[in-house]
């Protein structure tokens, strides 16, 4: 942790040097107009990079190797700026604190230095974009733009072709009007940028663009560098219409991301996009394979009840997802413990009544630790209004767990502690 904090502080400490570099480049542009386009582009790219560096301090989930790479890139840029600074002559005008460029020496060398600096800035931008991309699964802490598409759009406007973006990528990302099947069919399908994203990955906020791309033969299950499909993107972004369109056109919800091994509903749940999951379940119910439908409903219910419980009485809660299941009596594994039921994870009296009201009967189901729901509730929260209904539902008070303890032992333990 200390190493990560140190790297972040070191990176942020480079901001004044990079900001001064932007100012210097614009002074060069004003002092000599022999290659204004190159200098303007470099200044804009460097200015945008500064915003990325400043935002990095607020980013959660960034690993030490990624931060180390960012520091290396920015240090290289600072060194490149020093080299450029050594090729210009400064003169003080007005106040002592204000210095402007008087002349440029060694123009060929400066041009080479600017080109090298541009390459360094581009590499750093790509690294920063990867930094935004990799920790996007920081769950509910992730920002409103988890894939940094707004930043990527800015980069595309400033530098067309940046990061291996094709014209079709840019047209989709920038929301170009008139993107129809005629245009998309003339472009190669499934071309990828440096993050492995296809145009379809970037088109999810516009169902018209999505339809044109799919009709033109773009792979609806294409994987990016993290092994994530457009459906997973739509789940993370909370785009209900995009999710439904992808499912209708044949997107496979059973695919798992190769890096994170998560399903699309796992990603959606991590962002509290329960409306997306509920809409997907309703759409999957129309498929002929009912067993698959129950599997999805059960998995979603576990996510809502076990992984991301929320008792703020939001519109879509545990009760809503349980109603989608064929039975409340299914068993599942969790964190290495086998044979648990939903009753093992209740935390409120309402949870208990919801399960009993839906016909829950596995009141004495023991998991691989030997704990039945009553024992686990006693171990977890010890709240009488919650555990008493479980006891009264028919708990076997003589059952012993793997350590030989009975329900009475847990009750006495609770009283003593």
C-alpha positions in Angstrom: 0.0 0.0 0.0 2.8 2.4 0.9 4.5 1.7 -2.4 1.3 2.5 -4.3 0.8 5.8 -2.4 4.4 6.7 -3.1 4.0 6.1 -6.8 0.8 8.1 -6.9 2.5 11.0 -5.1 5.5 10.8 -7.4 3.3 10.9 -10.5 1.3 13.8 -9.2 4.5 15.7 -8.5 5.3 15.6 -12.2 2.2 17.6 -13.0 3.9 21.1 -12.7 6.6 20.0 -15.1 4.1 18.7 -17.6 2.0 21.8 -17.2 5.0 24.0 -17.8 5.8 21.9 -20.8 2.4 22.8 -22.3 3.0 26.5 -21.8 6.5 26.2 -23.4 5.2 24.4 -26.5 2.6 27.1 -27.0 5.3 29.7 -26.8 7.3 27.8 -29.4 4.2 27.8 -31.6 3.9 31.5 -31.3 7.6 32.1 -31.9 8.0 30.0 -35.0 5.3 28.8 -37.4 7.4 26.5 -39.5 5.7 23.4 -38.1 2.7 24.6 -36.1 0.5 21.5 -36.6 3.0 19.2 -34.9 3.5 21.6 -31.9 -0.2 22.3 -31.5 -1.1 18.6 -31.5 1.7 17.9 -29.0 0.5 20.7 -26.7 -3.1 19.5 -26.8 -2.1 15.9 -26.2 0.2 16.8 -23.3 -2.6 19.0 -21.7 -5.0 16.1 -21.9 -2.4 13.8 -20.4 -2.1 16.2 -17.4 -5.8 15.8 -16.7 -5.4 12.0 -16.8 -2.5 12.2 -14.3 -4.5 14.5 -12.0 -7.5 12.1 -12.1 -5.3 9.1 -11.3 -5.0 10.2 -7.7 -8.8 9.6 -7.4 -8.8 6.3 -9.2 -9.4 3.2 -7.1 -8.0 -0.3 -7.9 -4.9 0.8 -9.8 -2.1 -1.7 -9.2 1.5 -1.0 -8.5 2.9 -2.3 -11.8 0.4 0.0 -13.7 1.4 3.0 -11.6 5.1 2.2 -12.1 4.6 2.2 -15.9 2.7 5.5 -15.7 5.5 7.1 -13.7 8.1 5.8 -16.2 6.2 7.3 -19.1 5.7 10.7 -17.5 9.3 10.8 -16.4 10.4 10.1 -19.9 8.1 13.0 -21.1 9.6 15.4 -18.5 13.1 14.5 -19.8 12.0 15.1 -23.4 10.6 18.5 -22.4 13.9 19.4 -20.8 15.6 18.5 -24.1 13.3 20.7 -26.1 13.7 23.5 -23.5 17.5 23.3 -24.1 16.9 24.1 -27.8 15.1 27.4 -27.3 16.4 30.7 -26.0 14.3 32.5 -23.3 14.3 36.2 -22.6 12.7 38.0 -19.7 10.1 40.6 -20.6 8.1 42.7 -18.1 8.0 41.1 -14.8 10.9 38.8 -13.8 8.5 35.9 -13.5 7.4 36.1 -17.1 9.7 34.6 -19.7 9.0 34.2 -23.4 10.8 32.4 -26.2 13.0 34.8 -28.2 14.4 32.4 -30.7 14.7 28.7 -31.6 18.1 27.2 -32.3 18.7 24.0 -34.2 15.4 23.6 -35.9 16.0 20.1 -37.4 17.0 18.9 -34.0 14.0 20.5 -32.4 11.7 18.9 -35.0 13.2 15.5 -34.1 12.8 16.1 -30.4 9.2 17.1 -30.9 8.4 14.0 -32.8 10.1 11.8 -30.1 8.2 13.7 -27.4 4.9 13.1 -29.3 5.6 9.4 -29.4 6.2 9.4 -25.6 3.0 11.3 -24.9 1.0 8.9 -27.1 2.4 5.9 -25.2 1.6 7.6 -21.9 -1.9 8.3 -23.1 -2.4 4.6 -24.0 -1.0 3.6 -20.6 -3.4 6.0 -18.9 -6.3 4.7 -20.9 -5.4 1.2 -19.9 -5.2 2.4 -16.3 -8.8 3.6 -16.6 -9.8 0.3 -18.3 -8.2 -2.2 -15.9 -9.8 -1.1 -12.6 -13.2 -0.5 -14.1 -14.5 -3.4 -12.0 -14.1 -1.5 -8.8 -17.8 -2.0 -8.4 -20.0 0.7 -7.1 -16.9 2.9 -6.7 -16.3 3.1 -10.4 -17.1 6.4 -12.1 -20.1 7.2 -14.3 -18.0 6.5 -17.4 -16.4 3.1 -16.4 -14.7 2.7 -19.8 -13.5 6.3 -20.1 -15.3 6.6 -23.4 -15.5 10.4 -23.0 -11.8 10.7 -22.6 -11.3 8.4 -25.6 -13.6 10.6 -27.7 -11.6 13.7 -26.7 -8.5 11.9 -27.8 -10.1 11.0 -31.1 -11.1 14.5 -31.8 -7.7 15.9 -31.0 -5.7 13.1 -32.7 -7.6 11.0 -35.3 -6.3 7.5 -35.5 -5.0 7.6 -31.9 -4.7 4.2 -30.2 -5.4 2.2 -33.4 -8.9 3.7 -33.7 -10.3 3.2 -37.1 -12.6 5.7 -38.9 -15.5 3.4 -38.0 -14.5 3.4 -34.3 -14.4 7.1 -34.3 -17.7 7.5 -36.2 -19.4 5.3 -33.6 -17.7 6.9 -30.6 -18.3 10.5 -31.7 -21.9 9.8 -32.5 -21.7 10.6 -36.2 -25.1 11.0 -37.9 -26.0 8.8 -40.8 -24.0 5.7 -39.7 -26.1 3.2 -41.6 -25.6 -0.3 -42.9 -24.2 1.0 -46.2 -21.3 2.7 -44.5 -20.7 0.0 -42.0 -20.7 -2.7 -44.7 -17.9 -0.9 -46.5 -15.7 -1.1 -43.5 -13.8 -4.3 -42.4 -15.7 -6.0 -39.6 -14.4 -6.4 -36.0 -11.3 -4.2 -36.3 -9.8 -3.5 -32.9 -8.2 -0.6 -31.2 -5.4 -0.9 -28.7 -7.8 -2.1 -26.0 -9.1 -4.8 -28.2 -12.5 -3.0 -28.5 -14.5 -3.4 -31.7 -16.8 -0.6 -33.0 -19.7 -2.6 -31.4 -18.1 -2.2 -28.0 -18.2 1.5 -28.4 -21.7 1.8 -30.0 -23.8 0.7 -27.0 -25.3 4.0 -26.2 -26.9 4.2 -29.7 -29.1 1.3 -30.7 -29.3 2.5 -34.2 -25.5 2.3 -34.6 -25.6 -1.1 -32.9 -28.2 -2.4 -35.3 -26.2 -1.2 -38.3 -23.0 -2.9 -37.1 -24.7 -6.2 -36.3 -26.5 -6.2 -39.6 -23.2 -5.6 -41.3 -21.7 -8.8 -39.8 -19.9 -7.5 -36.7 -19.3 -10.2 -34.1 -21.9 -9.8 -31.4 -19.7 -11.8 -28.9 -16.4 -10.1 -29.8 -13.9 -10.0 -27.0 -11.7 -7.1 -26.0 -8.2 -7.5 -24.4 -9.8 -8.4 -21.1 -12.1 -11.0 -22.7 -15.2 -8.9 -22.3 -18.1 -8.8 -24.7 -20.3 -5.9 -25.7 -23.0 -7.5 -23.5 -20.7 -7.2 -20.5 -20.0 -3.6 -21.4 -23.7 -2.9 -21.6 -24.3 -4.5 -18.2 -21.6 -2.4 -16.6 -22.8 0.7 -18.2 -26.4 0.1 -17.1 -27.8 0.2 -20.7 -31.1 -1.7 -20.6 -32.0 -1.2 -24.3 -28.5 -2.3 -25.4 -28.7 -5.4 -23.3 -32.1 -6.4 -24.7 -31.0 -5.7 -28.3 -27.9 -7.8 -27.9 -29.8 -10.7 -26.3 -32.4 -10.5 -29.1 -29.7 -10.7 -31.7 -28.0 -13.7 -30.2 -25.5 -12.4 -27.6 -24.3 -15.3 -25.4 -24.9 -14.4 -21.7 -23.1 -17.5 -20.5 -19.7 -16.3 -21.7 -17.2 -15.4 -19.0 -14.6 -12.7 -19.2 -11.2 -14.3 -19.6 -9.4 -12.1 -17.1 -12.1 -11.8 -14.4 -14.1 -15.0 -15.1 -17.3 -13.1 -14.5 -20.6 -13.3 -16.3 -22.3 -10.2 -17.7 -24.8 -10.2 -14.8 -21.9 -10.4 -12.3 -20.5 -7.2 -13.9 -24.0 -5.5 -13.8 -24.5 -6.5 -10.2 -21.1 -5.0 -9.2 -22.4 -1.7 -10.5 -25.8 -2.1 -8.8 -27.5 -2.2 -12.2 -30.3 -4.4 -11.0 -32.8 -3.0 -13.5 -30.5 -4.3 -16.3 -30.4 -7.8 -14.7 -34.2 -7.9 -14.1 -34.8 -6.9 -17.7 -32.4 -9.5 -18.9 -34.1 -12.2 -16.8 -37.5 -11.3 -18.2 -36.1 -11.5 -21.7 -34.4 -14.9 -21.0 -37.7 -16.2 -19.7 -39.0 -16.2 -23.3 -36.4 -18.7 -24.3 -37.5 -22.4 -24.6 -34.8 -23.8 -22.3 -36.5 -23.3 -18.9 -33.7 -25.0 -17.0 -31.4 -22.2 -18.2 -33.8 -19.6 -17.2 -34.0 -20.9 -13.7 -30.2 -21.0 -13.5 -30.0 -17.3 -14.4 -32.8 -16.4 -11.9 -31.0 -18.3 -9.1 -27.7 -16.8 -9.9 -29.2 -13.3 -9.9 -30.9 -13.9 -6.6 -27.7 -15.1 -5.0 -26.0 -11.9 -6.2 -28.8 -9.7 -4.8 -29.1 -11.6 -1.5 -25.6 -12.8 -0.8 -23.0 -10.8 -2.7 -24.6 -7.4 -2.8 -27.3 -7.3 -0.1 -29.2 -4.0 0.3 -31.9 -3.3 2.8 -32.7 0.2 1.8 -35.9 -1.1 0.2 -35.0 -0.1 -3.3 -37.5 -0.9 -6.0 -35.7 -4.1 -7.0 -34.7 -6.2 -4.0 -34.2 -9.8 -2.8 -38.0 -10.5 -2.9 -38.2 -9.4 -6.5 -35.5 -11.7 -7.7 -36.6 -14.6 -5.6 -40.0 -14.4 -7.3 -38.2 -15.2 -10.6 -36.9 -18.5 -9.3 -38.6 -21.9 -9.7 -38.0 -22.7 -6.0 -36.4 -21.0 -2.9 -34.9 -24.4 -1.8 -31.9 -24.5 -4.1 -28.5 -25.0 -2.6 -25.2 -23.4 -3.8 -21.5 -23.0 -2.9 -20.1 -19.7 -1.6 -16.5 -18.8 -0.8 -15.4 -22.4 -0.6 -18.3 -23.5 1.6 -20.6 -26.0 -0.1 -24.3 -26.8 0.4 -25.6 -23.4 1.6 -29.2 -22.1 1.2 -30.5 -18.6 0.9 -31.7 -18.9 4.6 -28.0 -19.2 5.6 -27.5 -15.6 4.5 -30.6 -13.9 5.9 -29.9 -10.7 7.9 -33.3 -9.3 8.6 -36.7 -10.7 9.8 -38.1 -9.6 6.4 -35.6 -11.9 4.6 -36.8 -14.8 6.8 -40.4 -14.2 6.2 -39.8 -13.7 2.4 -38.2 -17.2 2.2 -40.8 -18.9 4.4 -43.6 -17.2 2.4 -42.2 -18.5 -0.8 -42.2 -22.1 0.5 -38.7 -22.5 1.9 -38.4 -25.9 3.6 -34.6 -26.6 3.9 -34.5 -25.3 7.4 -32.1 -28.0 8.6 -29.9 -28.0 5.5 -26.3 -28.2 6.8 -23.5 -26.7 4.7 -20.0 -28.2 4.5 -19.1 -26.6 7.8 -22.0 -28.5 9.4 -23.9 -25.2 10.0 -27.7 -25.1 9.5 -29.3 -21.7 8.8 -30.0 -21.1 12.6 -26.4 -21.7 13.5 -25.0 -19.5 10.8 -27.4 -16.7 11.8 -26.3 -17.0 15.4 -22.7 -16.8 14.3 -23.2 -13.8 11.9 -25.4 -11.3 13.6 -27.2 -12.8 16.7 -30.3 -10.6 16.3 -33.2 -12.3 18.1 -36.0 -11.0 15.7 -34.1 -12.7 12.8 -33.0 -15.9 14.4 -36.2 -16.7 16.4 -38.4 -17.3 13.3 -35.7 -19.6 11.9 -35.8 -21.6 15.2 -39.6 -21.7 15.2 -39.7 -22.9 11.6 -38.6 -26.3 12.7 -34.8 -26.1 13.4 -33.4 -29.4 14.7 -32.0 -28.3 18.1 -30.1 -31.6 18.4 -28.1 -31.1 15.2 -24.3 -30.9 15.7 -21.9 -29.0 13.4 -18.5 -30.2 12.4 -17.1 -29.1 15.8 -19.8 -31.0 17.7 -21.7 -27.9 18.7 -25.5 -27.8 18.9 -28.0 -24.9 18.6 -28.1 -24.7 22.4 -24.3 -24.2 22.5 -24.6 -21.3 20.1 -27.5 -19.8 22.1 -25.4 -20.0 25.3 -22.4 -18.6 23.5 -24.5 -15.6 22.2 -25.7 -14.9 25.8 -22.2 -15.0 27.3 -20.6 -12.8 24.6 
